[in-house]
């Protein structure tokens, strides 16, 4: 999504709205923007509840909404993670939750962070593996070589799906933390390789 809402210019990352059994529509949205107040590169996130209404299209009124909660720390990734949690919690009140709701919103966030396609950029393969599997069987996975922004999206998805298994709290101060890993992946302009917790992640260029 690239739509902006509100006078403050929030970019919509996800929106959900549907009809409830009382014949009224309920919904919510997730948005982000550069703060320009705390740190130059930080982004803040917003979780907003749309106005209840009689139409799927009347949730915003003059670009505004019913109420919202903002996440404005200096760590952009913390803001996004906290916003995702609040967004899922709100989905029960707006009747838009389903079994894959959190997964779909996580995908939307990572798609936004990956950014637009870069003309002429090399194709990349995204992957990860357990840095030191010990006596167990090595684990990991990787993609085929994909268009640049698709590979970045897949790397961000790898980070999200393997977060628990990476057990980063056990390597604090040794490897990147989650914010640093997500920032490195989302801002990558070419091949990269880094360790997060017990895992190694990478983007490798197609040299063919």
N, C-alpha and C positions, 0 to 999 in steps of 0.2 A: 504494500500500500504506500502511496505517496501523497494522499490527501492530507491537508492540514485543517485543523479546527481551532476555533477560539481566536480571540484577538492576540493571544500570546504565541500563536503559531505552532501548536503541537502537531507532530506528524503521527498519523494513525499507523500503528503496527498491527493491531488486531481489533476487530469489532464483532460483536455477537448480539443478535436480537431475534426474538421469536415470540409467537403467539402462545399465550397460556390458556388454560381451560376456561378462564373467566372472560375470554374473547378480547383481552387487552394484550398489548405488546410490551415486553420488558427487554432490557438490554444493557450493554456496557461497552466500554472501549478501553484500549491500552494505547498510550502514546508516549512519545519521547521528544526531546529537544536539547540543544546545547544550552547550558546554563549561562556561561559567561560571567558568573558571579563567584563561584567557589574556586574553581580552577579553569583555565582556558579550554582544556580538552574534555572536561567532565560533561556527561549527559545526565539529565534528570528524567525521571519517568513519572507518568501519571496514570492512575486507574480511576476511571470515571463511570458513574452510573448515568445512563440515558434517562430521559423523561419517559414515564409510562405513557402509552398512548393507544390510539386506535389503528395505527398504521405501522408497517415496518420501516417507514421513512420519516416518522415524526419524533424520533428520539432526540435529535439536535434541534434547537430552536434559536435561529439567528446565529448558528455556529456554537451555541453554548449547551450545557448539560445540567442535569439535576444537582449532582455534587461529585466531589472527587477527593482523592488522597494522593499526595505527591511524595516522591522519594528523591532527596536532594543531597546525599552525601557526596564527598569528593571522589568516591570510588564508583565509577559508572557501572561496573559489573554488579556490585552490591545493590545499586539502585534497581537494576533490571531484575535481579533475583528476588528482591523483596517485593517488587511490583508484580512479578509472576505469581508469587504466593498469595498476595492480596487479591489479585485478579481471579484466581481459582476460587478463593473463599467467597468473593462476591457472586460468582456464577451460580451458587446455590440460591441466593436471594433473588436473582433475576431469571431463574429457571432455564438457563442456557447450558448448564453442565451436562456432560455425558462422559462415558468411560474414557474417551481419548481427548478430552478437552485440554488437559494440561500438556499433553504431547503436542497437540496442534499449535497451541500458543507458543510453546518452546521453539517449535519449528519456525513460526512467524518471526520470533525475536532473532533467531540465528540467521534467517533470510535477510532481515533488515541489517544486521551487523555485517553480513558478508558484502553488502553494498552492490552497486550496479556492475554490469559487465564492463570490462576495460578493453576497448578495441585494440587488437594486435597483441594482447597479452598471451603468454605461452599457456598451453594446457598443463594442468597440474594433477597429480595424484595425491589424495589425502589419506593418511593412515596413522595407525598407532600400534604399539606393542608394549608388553610388560618389560620394563628395562632390565630387571633381574628376576627372571622367573624362579630362580633357585632350582630345587629338584623337580618342580612341577613342569607340565608340558607348556611350552611358550604359547602365549595367547596374544591376539591382536587381529587387525584386519586393515584392508586398504581398498581404495576405489580404483577404477580404471582412470586414465587421464581424462580430465573433464575441463570444460571452459573455466576460466580463471575464477569467476565469482561462485560457480557451482562447487568447485573444489574447496574454496574457503568456507562455504556453507557446510559442506560435508565434514570439514575439520572441526568446525564449531559444534556440529552434531556429535562427532566422536567425543569431544570434551564433555558434552552434556550427558551422554549415555554412559560414559565410563567414570563419571565423577566419584561415585561411591567406591568403586574398585581401585581408583588411584590412591585412595587413603592419604591425601596430601597433608593431613594434620600430623602425620608421622615423619614428614620430611620438611617441616617448617624451617625456613632459613637456608635450606639446601637447594631446593628447586624453586621454580616460579610458584607463586600462589595463584588462585583461580583468577583473580582480576588481571594479573599480569599475563597469564596464559590466554585469556579471552581477548585482551587488548592486542597481544602479539598476533594472534590469528586473524582478528578482524582488520588490523592495519597492515597486514602483509602485502608486499608489492611484488613478491616472487617466492622462490623456494625458501623454506624455513625448517628448522628442527629445534625442538626444545623438550625439556623434561618437566613434567608436572606430577608431583607425587611419585608413585612407583612406576609411572608410565612415560614413554617417549612418544611424541607426536610429530608429524612432519607433513610438509608439502614438497613434492618432488616434481621437477619439470619434465615434460616430454621432450626428449632430445632427438627424436626421429625426424 
